[in-house]
Each structure stands twice: as structure tokens, then as C-alpha cells.
Amino acid sequence: MEIDDVVKRAYAMPLTNPSFPPGPYRFFDREYIIITYRTTREALEAVVPAPLEIDEPLVKYEFIRMPDSTGFGDYTETGQVIPVRYKGQHGGYVHSMYLDDDAPIAGGRELWGFPKKLASPKIVHEGEVVVGTLHYGSVLCATGTMGYKHREADHDQVLAALAAPNFLIKIIPHVDGSPRICELVRYYLTDVTLKEAWTAPAALDLRPHVMADVAKLPVLDIVSAVHFTADLTLGLGEVVHDYLADHGRSTAGVKALEKAGA
């Protein structure tokens, strides 16, 4: 294989047999359970990276069932999204994600910087209740329960939430272990078709685990819950802040001041 061929083919790893195909990535009948809860501001301040700013001390705990997605297949995911602001723009910071399929783990990390880990989330319908769970190995880390389709949700509000930007920290180390890429990435969900949306009472239980630390953002009280299904496209991202470049400028500025003072 020639050098030009390597560069041409190098969109993902492994070079000759990538874990996922090029996009676009379209999702059909994507089922969400989103339980919004209040937590402590201190807990959020410990995990939300600048230059993002915290709005209210809220967290959206999400269970997502993806039965049909181009390139990534059939899988389930769960995690926490924190409402934030970036330069006055309201959106969500994706703090944690746990899922059960290799392709979206590899693609999510390599392309966007999604904080994805391998685990065993599930969504099941049990009589009049929708149940979401997260197991990490044999340990139960999260349980969410929600009444089944009690009241129709405001579709405009759901669509507005889906249209808001989302933010990620993309980290790729150098071969010596130092950071080579450390960026704040923004992405959007596009071409959304909302099929149905419902609200109902909900409950959420998060338990400590050393590798699935969802309980570090404790549940104080439940604010709202929504259960909906949509078709959508996961758009590619854009870099809005380069931490290494910013750190380099700060370091250079300090050295210049030290030199001037000397």
C-alpha cells in the first residue's frame, strides 16, 4: 500500500478493516426516555469544563433504544447530559454514555469524542411502566421507571430540545501519553421527524460504581420526564475551542511576563 493510499483510507481504525463506515448516520424509530432531575451545583462544577457554563443545577438522564441505525446497527445507550451555555448559546454537555455495541463506541469516540463505555443498558416495557436499566458487568448502576404514555407531550418543546446544540470533550493522546487533541466539539441532530411524545411521572435511582460513576451527580428530586420516538440524523461535529492551543497561548504569555519582569 502506497503512502497516498494510507492517507486516502485513514478515516478510522483499523486502517484496512474499520469498525464503522463513513456517514451520514441516520437513526430510525429511536426511542428516548429522558428523566430530568435536580442535583447539586457543586457536583456539576466538578465535571463541567470551561468555557461551558452551568445553567440551573439540572441533569438529563437518558435511556435511548436504537433498533435501526445506518452503519452502527441495533443497540441501546444510556447516560447523562447537563444543560449548559456556550457564549450565550444554550445546549447540553454530554457527560457520560454507556452502550452495548462496538461500532458506535469506536465511531463515537474517534469521530466526535463521545464519552462512550461498554456496558449493558436496557429499555423494557413492563405493563403500565417503561423501565430503563444500566448494568456495568454484573452491577446494577441505574434504574429509571416512567408511567406509560399518560399525557401527550408538547411536540414543539421536544423538537426544540432536539434542535439544541450538544457539546463534547474530544481527547486523543499522543504516543508518549501526553494529550495530542483536546477540543470542545459541538454537534447537532438534524432532519428530525418526531413520531410521538409523552409525559408521565418518573423515578430514578443511581448507585455508586467505580467505572460507571453516574451517582456522582446525585438525584435530589425529579423535575420532568418525557418518552418519545423519532427518526433523525446524527450530524458531524465542529471544534469550537482548542484547549491545547489555549494552554499554549497562556503558557507563552506567562513566560513573556516573567521575561519582562526579569
C-alpha positions as semicolon CSV with decimal commas, in nm:
position;residue;x (nm);y (nm);z (nm)
1;M;0,000;0,000;0,000
2;E;0,142;0,338;-0,104
3;I;0,162;0,641;0,128
4;D;-0,112;0,821;-0,065
5;D;-0,335;0,515;-0,025
6;V;-0,280;0,516;0,351
7;V;-0,384;0,880;0,375
8;K;-0,683;0,827;0,149
9;R;-0,815;0,533;0,351
10;A;-0,733;0,663;0,700
11;Y;-1,073;0,779;0,824
12;A;-1,098;0,522;1,107
13;M;-0,918;0,234;1,277
14;P;-0,808;-0,031;1,193
15;L;-0,678;0,102;0,863
16;T;-0,778;-0,193;0,643
17;N;-1,089;-0,304;0,835
18;P;-1,253;-0,008;1,015
19;S;-1,503;-0,067;1,294
20;F;-1,760;0,163;1,130
21;P;-1,833;0,303;0,781
22;P;-1,830;0,668;0,675
23;G;-2,150;0,861;0,744
24;P;-2,408;1,001;0,728
25;Y;-2,556;0,825;1,030
26;R;-2,935;0,802;1,020
27;F;-3,147;0,659;1,303
28;F;-3,497;0,520;1,261
29;D;-3,752;0,469;1,541
30;R;-3,507;0,597;1,802
31;E;-3,682;0,564;2,140
32;Y;-3,593;0,800;2,425
33;I;-3,671;0,808;2,795
34;I;-3,533;1,133;2,939
35;I;-3,570;1,195;3,312
36;T;-3,465;1,546;3,413
37;Y;-3,359;1,578;3,775
38;R;-3,217;1,836;4,010
39;T;-2,868;1,783;4,153
40;T;-2,614;1,992;4,345
41;R;-2,433;2,280;4,178
42;E;-2,112;2,165;4,347
43;A;-2,134;1,826;4,174
44;L;-2,182;1,991;3,835
45;E;-1,899;2,239;3,888
46;A;-1,666;1,943;3,942
47;V;-1,739;1,791;3,599
48;V;-1,849;2,067;3,356
49;P;-1,543;2,200;3,170
50;A;-1,486;2,568;3,096
51;P;-1,566;2,758;2,880
52;L;-1,908;2,591;2,922
53;E;-2,127;2,749;3,188
54;I;-2,388;2,581;3,406
55;D;-2,748;2,697;3,383
56;E;-2,963;2,551;3,657
57;P;-2,829;2,254;3,857
58;L;-3,011;2,002;3,637
59;V;-2,918;1,674;3,470
60;K;-3,098;1,485;3,195
61;Y;-3,062;1,111;3,247
62;E;-3,128;0,944;2,911
63;F;-3,211;0,588;2,810
64;I;-3,208;0,550;2,429
65;R;-3,309;0,247;2,225
66;M;-3,172;0,246;1,868
67;P;-3,313;-0,054;1,679
68;D;-3,217;0,065;1,331
69;S;-2,920;0,292;1,257
70;T;-2,711;0,312;0,941
71;G;-2,356;0,192;0,998
72;F;-2,397;0,139;1,372
73;G;-2,673;-0,123;1,378
74;D;-2,904;-0,214;1,665
75;Y;-2,806;-0,106;2,017
76;T;-2,909;0,061;2,342
77;E;-2,744;0,352;2,522
78;T;-2,777;0,545;2,845
79;G;-2,605;0,839;3,010
80;Q;-2,616;1,191;3,147
81;V;-2,646;1,524;2,964
82;I;-2,604;1,852;3,153
83;P;-2,779;2,172;3,038
84;V;-2,511;2,437;2,973
85;R;-2,437;2,763;2,792
86;Y;-2,156;2,835;2,547
87;K;-2,111;3,203;2,456
88;G;-2,479;3,259;2,530
89;Q;-2,595;2,955;2,331
90;H;-2,797;2,704;2,532
91;G;-2,728;2,335;2,479
92;G;-2,626;2,013;2,650
93;Y;-2,288;1,882;2,766
94;V;-2,267;1,505;2,717
95;H;-2,109;1,392;3,043
96;S;-2,139;1,011;3,029
97;M;-2,254;0,738;2,790
98;Y;-2,281;0,361;2,830
99;L;-2,379;0,127;2,546
100;D;-2,363;-0,231;2,421
101;D;-2,224;-0,217;2,066
102;D;-1,865;-0,185;1,941
103;A;-1,921;0,017;1,622
104;P;-2,088;0,322;1,786
105;I;-1,836;0,311;2,072
106;A;-1,543;0,325;1,828
107;G;-1,714;0,572;1,594
108;G;-1,841;0,792;1,873
109;R;-1,500;0,822;2,036
110;E;-1,294;0,858;1,717
111;L;-1,517;1,099;1,522
112;W;-1,687;1,323;1,777
113;G;-1,529;1,246;2,114
114;F;-1,836;1,090;2,276
115;P;-1,752;0,961;2,629
116;K;-1,870;0,609;2,546
117;K;-1,803;0,298;2,755
118;L;-1,906;-0,063;2,705
119;A;-2,187;-0,167;2,942
120;S;-2,535;-0,324;2,938
121;P;-2,822;-0,072;2,925
122;K;-3,177;-0,184;2,852
123;I;-3,524;-0,041;2,791
124;V;-3,822;-0,269;2,850
125;H;-4,198;-0,216;2,865
126;E;-4,345;-0,385;3,172
127;G;-4,722;-0,350;3,180
128;E;-4,806;0,014;3,252
129;V;-4,441;0,113;3,311
130;V;-4,137;0,178;3,092
131;V;-3,817;0,063;3,264
132;G;-3,461;0,164;3,183
133;T;-3,161;-0,001;3,349
134;L;-2,782;0,019;3,334
135;H;-2,563;-0,272;3,438
136;Y;-2,184;-0,241;3,435
137;G;-2,080;-0,603;3,438
138;S;-2,297;-0,770;3,700
139;V;-2,360;-0,450;3,898
140;L;-2,683;-0,250;3,864
141;C;-2,587;0,119;3,841
142;A;-2,907;0,294;3,730
143;T;-3,281;0,227;3,723
144;G;-3,535;0,463;3,570
145;T;-3,909;0,399;3,568
146;M;-4,179;0,602;3,397
147;G;-4,553;0,568;3,353
148;Y;-4,656;0,455;3,005
149;K;-4,798;0,731;2,783
150;H;-5,003;0,921;3,042
151;R;-5,026;1,257;2,860
152;E;-4,915;1,373;2,518
153;A;-4,610;1,597;2,540
154;D;-4,573;1,933;2,367
155;H;-4,413;1,839;2,034
156;D;-4,270;2,187;1,980
157;Q;-4,083;2,170;2,310
158;V;-3,943;1,825;2,231
159;L;-3,834;1,936;1,883
160;A;-3,672;2,249;2,025
161;A;-3,474;2,039;2,272
162;L;-3,359;1,806;1,994
163;A;-3,254;2,103;1,779
164;A;-3,029;2,249;2,050
165;P;-2,652;2,201;2,018
166;N;-2,465;1,939;2,215
167;F;-2,107;1,965;2,340
168;L;-1,832;1,707;2,396
169;I;-1,469;1,696;2,502
170;K;-1,267;1,509;2,239
171;I;-0,940;1,370;2,378
172;I;-0,682;1,175;2,180
173;P;-0,343;1,111;2,342
174;H;-0,004;1,127;2,174
175;V;0,201;0,807;2,154
176;D;0,400;0,925;2,457
177;G;0,081;0,956;2,664
178;S;0,060;1,335;2,652
179;P;-0,253;1,496;2,502
180;R;-0,239;1,544;2,126
181;I;-0,601;1,651;2,074
182;C;-0,811;1,813;2,346
183;E;-1,105;2,001;2,196
184;L;-1,453;2,119;2,277
185;V;-1,677;1,985;1,999
186;R;-2,028;2,099;1,909
187;Y;-2,271;1,886;1,710
188;Y;-2,639;1,886;1,617
189;L;-2,915;1,635;1,548
190;T;-3,070;1,711;1,208
191;D;-3,358;1,605;0,981
192;V;-3,570;1,516;1,284
193;T;-3,911;1,354;1,243
194;L;-4,088;1,330;1,579
195;K;-4,333;1,039;1,570
196;E;-4,482;1,052;1,920
197;A;-4,402;1,209;2,258
198;W;-4,547;1,150;2,603
199;T;-4,504;1,262;2,963
200;A;-4,574;1,078;3,288
201;P;-4,445;1,054;3,645
202;A;-4,097;0,904;3,676
203;A;-3,843;0,782;3,930
204;L;-3,466;0,745;3,906
205;D;-3,220;0,551;4,123
206;L;-2,842;0,591;4,069
207;R;-2,590;0,372;4,252
208;P;-2,214;0,412;4,303
209;H;-1,971;0,224;4,079
210;V;-1,602;0,295;4,032
211;M;-1,619;0,273;3,650
212;A;-1,977;0,391;3,593
213;D;-1,995;0,690;3,823
214;V;-2,345;0,812;3,738
215;A;-2,421;0,850;4,111
216;K;-2,163;1,130;4,142
217;L;-2,439;1,358;4,012
218;P;-2,691;1,273;4,286
219;V;-3,067;1,284;4,239
220;L;-3,230;1,544;4,466
221;D;-3,572;1,547;4,302
222;I;-3,735;1,468;3,967
223;V;-3,828;1,770;3,755
224;S;-3,987;1,608;3,448
225;A;-3,985;1,306;3,219
226;V;-4,053;1,255;2,850
227;H;-4,083;0,938;2,641
228;F;-4,071;0,979;2,262
229;T;-3,975;0,818;1,932
230;A;-3,807;0,994;1,639
231;D;-3,613;0,949;1,318
232;L;-3,304;1,169;1,297
233;T;-2,953;1,213;1,161
234;L;-2,650;1,246;1,388
235;G;-2,457;1,534;1,236
236;L;-2,079;1,551;1,234
237;G;-1,912;1,794;1,471
238;E;-1,717;2,118;1,469
239;V;-1,437;2,228;1,701
240;V;-1,536;2,539;1,898
241;H;-1,247;2,550;2,146
242;D;-0,894;2,408;2,131
243;Y;-0,770;2,354;2,487
244;L;-0,410;2,281;2,386
245;A;-0,383;2,593;2,172
246;D;-0,535;2,800;2,453
247;H;-0,298;2,643;2,705
248;G;-0,005;2,718;2,474
249;R;-0,105;3,083;2,448
250;S;-0,142;3,106;2,827
251;T;0,198;2,945;2,884
252;A;0,362;3,175;2,630
253;G;0,202;3,477;2,795
254;V;0,328;3,379;3,139
255;K;0,680;3,324;3,005
256;A;0,672;3,664;2,832
257;L;0,564;3,835;3,155
258;E;0,834;3,653;3,351
259;K;1,095;3,757;3,095
260;A;0,975;4,120;3,101
261;G;0,988;4,120;3,481
262;A;1,340;3,985;3,476
